[in-house]
């Protein structure tokens, strides 16, 4: 487990290196990324009658939620 002070230093240095805000680093690490049509992820969510699942799709733009495993190839 990393200490709070060390985490703050890492976030600030990464943000400075990448010229972004610390909040953007945190969003990225949490997986809070809005994928648009211009950003292909190779994953697509397919809705069924009761639920849905993620599949591989070269044109897919969906993001896997935290905790999901990559779909089989």
Secondary structure, DSSP 4 states (H G I P E B T S, - for coil): ---HHHHHHHHHHHHHHHTS-HHHHHHHHHT-----TTS--SEEEEE-SS-EEEEE-TT----PPTTPPPPP-
